[in-house]
Amino acid sequence: MRVLVAYGSKNWSTAGIADMIAEALAAEGLEAEARPADEVRAVAGYDAVVLGGALYNNRWHHAARRFARRHAAPLAGKPVWLFSSGPLDDSADRTQVPAVRQADAVRHALGAREHVTFGGCLTDQAKGFIARSIVRNGRGGDFRNPERIAEWSRKIAAELRHTAESR
Ligand SMILES: Cc1cc2nc3c(=O)[nH]c(=O)nc-3n(C[C@H](O)[C@H](O)[C@H](O)COP(=O)(O)O)c2cc1C
C-alpha cells in the first residue's frame, strides 16, 4: 500500500508533522512519503492520502485547499484523512479542536474519513513580522505532540490494513 502525506506549510512545522506521519506509517509496514501539496502532480499512484494544512487566521493553508480542489475526482475513490496544525498551546491535546470552515468543507467534498487538529509550532525563524512578534511576546513554542501524531498514524495504518484485508 502506498500512502501520500501531502501538506501545505509556510514555516515548515506542518511539514515536520507530515514527516512524522510518513515515518510512523512506514514503521507499520506501509510505503509512505511526505510531499508539499503544491508539488504533487497526480495521486493515481497512491492507495490512500493524508492531507494536512497549517492554520493562519482560521484559514487552512492554500496549498492544502488547492490540492483538494485539483485532485478532487481521483481522491473521491480513495481513503483520505485530513489534519490541521495550529494551536500554540496544549488545547489540541486537551480538547478536540474542530476543523476550520475550509478544512471542514474539504472533509465533506472528499468524503474524508476523519479530520484532526494537532498543536503547531512557531519559532523566531518564522516568516513575517506578526509571527516574529508573537514569538517575541513569549507566545511561540513547539506544541507538536509526536506521540499523539504517531498514535493517529497507527490508527490510519490499522484502518488501511483492514480495508486491504476485506477486499
Ligand atoms: C499570523 C499567524 C496567524 C495564525 N493563526 C492561527 C489560527 O488561526 N489558528 C491556529 O490554530 N493557529 C494559528 N497560528 C499558528 C500557526 O498555525 C502555527 O504556528 C503552525 O504550526 C504554522 O504551521 P507551519 O509552520 O507549517 O506554517 C497562526 C500563526 C501566525 C504567525
PDBQT file of the ligand as one rigid body, heavy atoms in Angstrom, charges set to zero:
ROOT
HETATM    1  C1  LIG A 201      -0.075  35.293  11.759  1.00  0.00    +0.000 C 
HETATM    2  C2  LIG A 201      -0.410  33.968  12.342  1.00  0.00    +0.000 A 
HETATM    3  C3  LIG A 201      -1.720  33.557  12.400  1.00  0.00    +0.000 A 
HETATM    4  C4  LIG A 201      -2.049  32.306  12.966  1.00  0.00    +0.000 A 
HETATM    5  N1  LIG A 201      -3.356  31.924  13.021  1.00  0.00    +0.000 NA
HETATM    6  C5  LIG A 201      -3.695  30.755  13.619  1.00  0.00    +0.000 A 
HETATM    7  C6  LIG A 201      -5.052  30.346  13.710  1.00  0.00    +0.000 A 
HETATM    8  O1  LIG A 201      -5.967  30.993  13.234  1.00  0.00    +0.000 OA
HETATM    9  N2  LIG A 201      -5.327  29.172  14.352  1.00  0.00    +0.000 N 
HETATM   10  C7  LIG A 201      -4.343  28.387  14.888  1.00  0.00    +0.000 A 
HETATM   11  O2  LIG A 201      -4.648  27.355  15.476  1.00  0.00    +0.000 OA
HETATM   12  N3  LIG A 201      -3.036  28.739  14.775  1.00  0.00    +0.000 NA
HETATM   13  C8  LIG A 201      -2.684  29.893  14.155  1.00  0.00    +0.000 A 
HETATM   14  N4  LIG A 201      -1.367  30.254  14.048  1.00  0.00    +0.000 N 
HETATM   15  C9  LIG A 201      -0.313  29.319  14.486  1.00  0.00    +0.000 C 
HETATM   16  C10 LIG A 201       0.209  28.503  13.285  1.00  0.00    +0.000 C 
HETATM   17  O3  LIG A 201      -0.822  27.751  12.726  1.00  0.00    +0.000 OA
HETATM   18  C11 LIG A 201       1.341  27.553  13.746  1.00  0.00    +0.000 C 
HETATM   19  O4  LIG A 201       2.459  28.307  14.006  1.00  0.00    +0.000 OA
HETATM   20  C12 LIG A 201       1.596  26.464  12.718  1.00  0.00    +0.000 C 
HETATM   21  O5  LIG A 201       2.392  25.477  13.320  1.00  0.00    +0.000 OA
HETATM   22  C13 LIG A 201       2.261  27.017  11.474  1.00  0.00    +0.000 C 
HETATM   23  O6  LIG A 201       2.476  25.968  10.560  1.00  0.00    +0.000 OA
HETATM   24  P1  LIG A 201       3.671  25.999   9.505  1.00  0.00    +0.000 P 
HETATM   25  O7  LIG A 201       4.966  26.101  10.283  1.00  0.00    +0.000 OA
HETATM   26  O8  LIG A 201       3.568  24.712   8.792  1.00  0.00    +0.000 OA
HETATM   27  O9  LIG A 201       3.460  27.175   8.610  1.00  0.00    +0.000 OA
HETATM   28  C14 LIG A 201      -1.023  31.468  13.472  1.00  0.00    +0.000 A 
HETATM   29  C15 LIG A 201       0.322  31.886  13.386  1.00  0.00    +0.000 A 
HETATM   30  C16 LIG A 201       0.622  33.123  12.830  1.00  0.00    +0.000 A 
HETATM   31  C17 LIG A 201       2.060  33.549  12.761  1.00  0.00    +0.000 C 
ENDROOT
TORSDOF 0
